[in-house]
Amino acid sequence: AGVVVSIPTMLREVGAMIRENRAELQGALARHRQATVDRSAAVVAALVLVRAGERLVTLATDVLPATAERAAHAAALAYANASATFDDVVMARSLVLDVATLAAEARAAHARAVADLEALLGVDVETLGTDPPALATAGVRP
């Protein structure tokens, strides 16, 4: 009781299996290329966030506090001269607190962005050290 297999049928089946496996391989390669592009895009997006965070931290810690303090001082002087209301003084002092809150939020967002970037790269910058050879072997430029 042998199995009778026609050669043309078997050749078509083998050809179909080859085409199917080639299609699966092409799909796997496409998924790999897309994952690489996605990782690259994620790294670029994380870098953009880090840079934006740096700018916001600088603004919120260097520029805005002095401006808010000047506004609060001006409001206090105006109140002392009876040319402003107490509400104006309170609003100006509130602005100083808002700037301090913004600075804290900016520092936290920047730290999160750096942590996300490190996670994407698989590197903890703080453990690399600061000597250039250690950075170079990790693929990081100082």
Secondary structure, DSSP 8 states (H G I E B T S, - for coil): ------HHHHHHHHHHHHHHHHHHHHHHHHHHHHHHHHHHHHHHHHHHHHHHHHHHHHIIIIIHHHHHHHHHHHHHHHHHTTSS-HHHHHHHHHHHHHHHHHHHHHHHHHHHHHHHHHHHHT--HHHH-SSHHHHHHTT---
